[in-house]
Amino acid sequence: MITLNRTFHIARRSLALSALLGTGLAVAQSQQATAPAAASTDATAEPTLNLTLPAVAPVATFSSSAADNEVAVADNHFDFLATDSDQPPPRRPYSRPRYRGSNTNADGSAKYEFLAGAGFTAPLGNTHHYLDTSYGFQVGGGRNFNKKFGVMLQFDYDNFGFQGQTLTNQFNLYNTGIAIFNLENPGADVSPLASLDGSSHVWSFTLNPTYTFYSGETWGAYVVAGVGFYHKTATFTTPEEGEEEDEFGDVFEFEENGTIDHYTSNAPGFNGGFGVTYKLSRFNNQRLYAEARYVFVDNSYRPGVTVNTISANNLFVANDYPANSNRTTYIPVKFGIRF
């Protein structure tokens, strides 16, 4: 059974709770009345995207006050409505670099090239019957039009020795002629030769197109062909004794090879061959090279006297070595440097 005293206390607590709730509601309404009114919006309207550009992009400013801080508009924004003329140009395709310079071709190769080399020269065919292997050297320079094709102007000097049989035949020819001369001229007393030596050589100026068919970082390979002027000589010598007086009046005797016969032959010729190169460094154009060529010289044969045909009737014929005017074939092998 609830007493009157307990009923009074319950009513008093309910009245206090109602007063507290009323006070809170009054404070909330008061704060809402003092706040600035928010801009009215339509809850049912859908948001739209503004794709137009501002006439002038504002400049972003930054300061300590909230009123001065504004977000800057980026210049490199995306414009989905721009035309093709407003878009950046397409990416340019890149190819091999083109080099510029008075001494460099467009592909990076050197415009001008020089060479110097030396080696040996081996006669072929009929030439080998009277000439023997000896030394040779070459120098040249020219123009490269790209990495593969160039033209070189060269000077070559190719020396030859005489075969032993050639010297023997010439030795007998000269002594037979001396004997016939002494017989035809009883008062003459021409001494025969005691020995005979000699040499032959060919020097040439040629124009040589060169094609490089392989070019790696280190090794390369090329073919070459050329045409030009060839000058062929043959010289026969014999030891001679001589005397020389110095500034104090002393006389010295010496022995040297004196020329007793000399022949020349000029002719056009051509050459062709191949070579390999070895690059010394990736940072320059210096290359070692080794090459071999076939050379043909179109000499015009001139008849003359040989050991088998000499007689009193042709004793004074000028050409005692007709082999010098034979067509000439040989292989020069050269080693050197290109730069």
C-alpha positions as CSV (number, residue, x, y, z in Angstrom):
1,M,0.0,0.0,0.0
2,I,1.4,3.3,-1.1
3,T,1.4,6.0,1.5
4,L,0.7,9.6,1.1
5,N,4.2,10.6,1.9
6,R,5.7,8.4,-0.8
7,T,3.1,9.7,-3.4
8,F,4.2,13.3,-2.6
9,H,7.9,12.5,-3.2
10,I,7.2,10.9,-6.6
11,A,5.2,13.9,-7.8
12,R,7.9,16.3,-6.7
13,R,10.6,14.4,-8.7
14,S,8.4,14.4,-11.8
15,L,7.9,18.1,-11.5
16,A,11.6,18.7,-11.2
17,L,12.4,16.6,-14.3
18,S,9.8,18.5,-16.4
19,A,11.3,21.8,-15.4
20,L,14.8,20.7,-16.3
21,L,13.6,19.5,-19.8
22,G,11.8,22.8,-20.4
23,T,14.9,24.8,-19.5
24,G,17.1,22.8,-22.0
25,L,14.6,23.3,-24.8
26,A,14.4,27.0,-24.2
27,V,18.3,27.4,-24.3
28,A,18.4,25.4,-27.6
29,Q,15.8,27.6,-29.2
30,S,17.6,30.7,-28.1
31,Q,20.9,29.5,-29.7
32,Q,19.2,28.7,-32.9
33,A,17.6,32.1,-33.1
34,T,21.0,33.9,-32.7
35,A,22.7,31.7,-35.5
36,P,22.9,33.2,-39.1
37,A,20.2,31.9,-41.4
38,A,21.5,29.3,-43.8
39,A,20.9,29.7,-47.5
40,S,17.8,27.9,-48.5
41,T,18.4,24.9,-50.8
42,D,16.1,22.8,-52.7
43,A,16.5,19.2,-51.4
44,T,14.9,17.8,-54.5
45,A,17.2,19.6,-57.0
46,E,20.1,17.5,-58.4
47,P,23.6,19.0,-58.3
48,T,25.0,20.1,-61.7
49,L,28.7,20.2,-62.9
50,N,29.9,23.6,-64.1
51,L,32.2,22.9,-67.1
52,T,32.8,26.5,-68.1
53,L,36.2,28.2,-67.6
54,P,36.6,31.4,-65.7
55,A,37.7,34.3,-67.8
56,V,40.7,34.9,-65.6
57,A,42.0,32.3,-63.2
58,P,42.3,33.8,-59.7
59,V,45.6,34.0,-58.2
60,A,46.0,31.9,-55.1
61,T,46.7,34.1,-52.0
62,F,47.8,32.8,-48.7
63,S,47.7,34.7,-45.4
64,S,47.0,34.1,-41.7
65,S,43.5,35.3,-41.9
66,A,40.7,33.0,-42.9
67,A,39.1,35.6,-45.2
68,D,42.2,35.9,-47.4
69,N,42.8,32.2,-47.9
70,E,41.3,31.1,-51.3
71,V,42.0,28.0,-53.4
72,A,43.9,28.8,-56.6
73,V,42.6,27.5,-59.9
74,A,45.2,25.4,-61.6
75,D,46.2,26.4,-65.1
76,N,46.7,22.8,-66.3
77,H,43.1,21.7,-65.6
78,F,41.2,19.3,-67.7
79,D,38.8,20.9,-70.1
80,F,36.4,18.2,-71.4
81,L,34.7,20.6,-73.8
82,A,37.9,21.9,-75.4
83,T,38.3,21.5,-79.2
84,D,41.2,19.8,-81.0
85,S,43.0,23.1,-81.5
86,D,43.1,23.7,-77.7
87,Q,44.6,20.3,-77.0
88,P,48.4,19.9,-76.6
89,P,50.2,18.6,-79.8
90,P,50.7,14.8,-80.1
91,R,53.9,13.3,-78.9
92,R,56.6,13.5,-81.5
93,P,58.1,10.2,-82.7
94,Y,61.8,10.0,-82.2
95,S,64.3,8.3,-84.7
96,R,68.0,8.0,-84.8
97,P,69.9,11.2,-83.9
98,R,71.3,13.3,-86.7
99,Y,74.7,14.7,-86.0
100,R,75.9,18.1,-87.2
101,G,79.4,19.2,-87.8
102,S,81.8,20.0,-90.6
103,N,83.7,16.7,-90.1
104,T,80.7,14.4,-89.2
105,N,78.1,12.8,-91.4
106,A,74.4,12.7,-90.4
107,D,74.8,9.1,-89.1
108,G,77.7,10.0,-86.8
109,S,80.5,8.7,-89.0
110,A,83.6,10.8,-89.8
111,K,83.5,12.5,-93.2
112,Y,87.3,12.1,-93.7
113,E,89.5,9.1,-93.2
114,F,93.2,8.4,-93.6
115,L,95.3,5.2,-93.5
116,A,98.8,4.1,-93.3
117,G,100.0,0.5,-93.5
118,A,102.8,-1.9,-94.6
119,G,103.2,-5.6,-95.3
120,F,104.4,-8.0,-98.0
121,T,103.7,-8.4,-101.7
122,A,103.4,-11.8,-103.4
123,P,103.6,-12.1,-107.2
124,L,101.1,-14.5,-108.9
125,G,101.0,-16.4,-112.2
126,N,103.6,-15.6,-114.8
127,T,104.8,-12.7,-112.7
128,H,106.0,-15.2,-110.1
129,H,108.2,-16.8,-112.7
130,Y,110.6,-13.9,-112.7
131,L,109.8,-11.9,-109.5
132,D,109.8,-12.9,-105.8
133,T,108.0,-11.8,-102.7
134,S,109.1,-8.7,-100.9
135,Y,107.8,-5.7,-98.9
136,G,105.2,-3.0,-99.5
137,F,103.5,0.0,-97.9
138,Q,100.6,2.3,-98.6
139,V,99.2,5.7,-97.5
140,G,95.9,7.3,-98.4
141,G,93.0,9.5,-97.5
142,G,89.5,10.0,-98.7
143,R,85.8,10.8,-98.0
144,N,83.2,8.8,-96.2
145,F,79.7,9.5,-97.2
146,N,78.2,7.4,-94.4
147,K,79.1,4.5,-92.2
148,K,79.1,2.0,-95.1
149,F,80.4,3.8,-98.2
150,G,83.6,5.8,-98.8
151,V,86.2,6.5,-101.5
152,M,90.0,6.5,-100.8
153,L,92.8,7.9,-102.9
154,Q,95.9,5.8,-102.2
155,F,99.6,5.6,-103.0
156,D,101.0,2.1,-102.9
157,Y,104.6,1.0,-103.2
158,D,105.2,-2.7,-103.7
159,N,108.7,-4.0,-104.0
160,F,109.8,-7.3,-105.5
161,G,113.0,-9.3,-105.5
162,F,114.1,-11.2,-108.6
163,Q,114.0,-15.0,-108.8
164,G,117.4,-16.7,-108.8
165,Q,116.8,-18.0,-112.3
166,T,116.0,-14.5,-113.5
167,L,119.3,-13.1,-112.2
168,T,121.2,-16.1,-113.7
169,N,119.6,-15.5,-117.1
170,Q,120.4,-11.8,-117.1
171,F,124.0,-12.5,-115.9
172,N,124.6,-14.9,-118.8
173,L,122.9,-12.5,-121.2
174,Y,125.2,-9.5,-120.3
175,N,128.4,-11.6,-120.3
176,T,127.4,-13.2,-123.6
177,G,126.9,-9.7,-125.0
178,I,130.3,-8.6,-123.7
179,A,132.0,-11.6,-125.3
180,I,130.3,-10.9,-128.7
181,F,131.3,-7.2,-128.4
182,N,134.9,-8.1,-127.7
183,L,134.9,-10.5,-130.6
184,E,133.5,-8.0,-133.0
185,N,135.9,-5.3,-131.8
186,P,139.4,-6.9,-131.4
187,G,140.8,-3.7,-129.8
188,A,138.1,-3.6,-127.1
189,D,138.7,-5.1,-123.7
190,V,135.5,-5.0,-121.8
191,S,135.6,-7.1,-118.6
192,P,132.8,-9.5,-117.9
193,L,130.5,-9.1,-114.9
194,A,131.6,-10.8,-111.7
195,S,128.1,-10.9,-110.2
196,L,124.6,-9.4,-110.7
197,D,121.8,-8.3,-108.4
198,G,118.7,-6.2,-108.8
199,S,115.2,-5.5,-107.7
200,S,111.8,-4.5,-109.1
201,H,108.9,-2.5,-107.8
202,V,105.5,-1.1,-108.7
203,W,104.2,2.2,-107.4
204,S,100.7,3.3,-108.1
205,F,98.0,6.0,-107.5
206,T,94.5,4.5,-107.3
207,L,91.0,5.6,-106.5
208,N,89.3,2.9,-104.3
209,P,85.6,2.8,-103.4
210,T,85.1,0.9,-100.1
211,Y,81.9,-0.7,-98.7
212,T,81.7,-1.8,-95.1
213,F,79.3,-4.7,-94.9
214,Y,79.7,-5.4,-91.2
215,S,80.3,-2.8,-88.4
216,G,80.2,-3.9,-84.8
217,E,81.4,-2.2,-81.6
218,T,84.8,-3.7,-82.1
219,W,85.2,-5.7,-85.3
220,G,84.3,-4.6,-88.9
221,A,84.7,-6.0,-92.4
222,Y,84.8,-4.3,-95.8
223,V,85.3,-4.9,-99.5
224,V,87.3,-2.6,-101.7
225,A,87.9,-2.2,-105.4
226,G,90.0,0.4,-107.2
227,V,91.5,1.6,-110.5
228,G,94.5,3.7,-111.3
229,F,97.9,4.3,-112.7
230,Y,100.7,1.8,-112.2
231,H,104.5,2.4,-112.8
232,K,106.6,-0.7,-112.9
233,T,110.4,-0.7,-112.9
234,A,113.3,-3.2,-113.0
235,T,116.9,-2.3,-112.0
236,F,120.0,-4.5,-112.3
237,T,123.1,-3.7,-110.4
238,T,126.7,-5.0,-110.0
239,P,129.3,-4.3,-107.4
240,E,131.6,-1.4,-108.3
241,E,134.8,-0.2,-106.6
242,G,135.4,3.4,-106.1
243,E,137.6,5.9,-104.4
244,E,136.9,9.0,-102.4
245,E,139.2,11.6,-101.0
246,D,138.2,13.4,-97.7
247,E,139.0,16.9,-96.7
248,F,142.4,15.9,-95.2
249,G,143.6,14.4,-98.5
250,D,143.1,10.8,-97.4
251,V,141.8,8.4,-100.1
252,F,139.2,5.8,-99.2
253,E,138.3,2.8,-101.4
254,F,134.7,1.5,-101.3
255,E,132.5,-0.9,-103.1
256,E,128.9,-0.2,-104.1
257,N,126.2,-1.5,-106.4
258,G,126.2,0.4,-109.6
259,T,123.3,0.3,-112.0
260,I,124.0,-1.3,-115.3
261,D,120.5,-1.7,-116.7
262,H,117.1,-0.1,-115.9
263,Y,113.6,-0.5,-117.4
264,T,110.2,1.1,-116.8
265,S,106.6,0.4,-117.9
266,N,103.5,2.5,-117.3
267,A,100.0,1.0,-117.5
268,P,96.5,1.2,-116.1
269,G,95.5,-1.4,-113.6
270,F,92.8,-2.4,-111.1
271,N,92.6,-4.1,-107.7
272,G,90.0,-5.7,-105.6
273,G,89.9,-7.4,-102.2
274,F,88.6,-7.4,-98.6
275,G,89.7,-6.4,-95.1
276,V,88.9,-6.5,-91.5
277,T,89.2,-3.8,-88.9
278,Y,89.5,-3.7,-85.1
279,K,88.4,-0.6,-83.3
280,L,90.7,0.6,-80.5
281,S,88.0,2.4,-78.6
282,R,84.3,3.1,-78.7
283,F,85.1,6.8,-78.2
284,N,87.2,7.5,-81.4
285,N,87.4,6.3,-85.0
286,Q,90.9,4.8,-84.9
287,R,91.0,1.2,-86.2
288,L,93.6,-1.3,-86.9
289,Y,93.2,-3.1,-90.3
290,A,94.4,-6.0,-92.2
291,E,93.6,-6.4,-95.9
292,A,94.5,-8.5,-99.0
293,R,93.9,-7.5,-102.6
294,Y,94.4,-8.9,-106.1
295,V,96.2,-6.5,-108.4
296,F,96.2,-6.7,-112.2
297,V,98.4,-4.3,-114.2
298,D,97.7,-4.3,-118.0
299,N,101.3,-3.7,-119.2
300,S,101.9,-3.7,-123.0
301,Y,104.5,-6.2,-124.0
302,R,107.6,-5.0,-125.8
303,P,109.8,-7.6,-127.6
304,G,113.5,-7.7,-126.7
305,V,116.6,-9.8,-126.4
306,T,116.9,-12.8,-124.1
307,V,119.7,-15.2,-123.3
308,N,118.3,-17.6,-125.9
309,T,118.1,-15.1,-128.7
310,I,121.1,-12.8,-128.3
311,S,123.4,-12.6,-131.4
312,A,125.7,-10.2,-133.1
313,N,122.7,-8.9,-135.1
314,N,120.7,-7.8,-132.0
315,L,123.6,-7.0,-129.7
316,F,122.6,-3.3,-129.5
317,V,118.9,-3.8,-129.1
318,A,117.9,-1.6,-126.2
319,N,115.5,-4.0,-124.5
320,D,117.5,-6.7,-122.7
321,Y,114.7,-7.5,-120.2
322,P,111.3,-7.8,-122.0
323,A,109.7,-9.4,-119.0
324,N,109.4,-6.0,-117.4
325,S,106.6,-5.2,-119.9
326,N,104.7,-8.4,-119.2
327,R,101.3,-8.1,-117.6
328,T,101.7,-8.0,-113.8
329,T,99.6,-9.8,-111.2
330,Y,100.3,-9.9,-107.5
331,I,98.7,-9.9,-104.0
332,P,99.6,-7.1,-101.6
333,V,98.8,-7.9,-97.9
334,K,98.9,-4.8,-95.7
335,F,98.5,-4.1,-91.9
336,G,98.0,-0.7,-90.6
337,I,95.8,1.9,-89.0
338,R,92.8,3.9,-90.2
339,F,92.0,7.2,-88.5
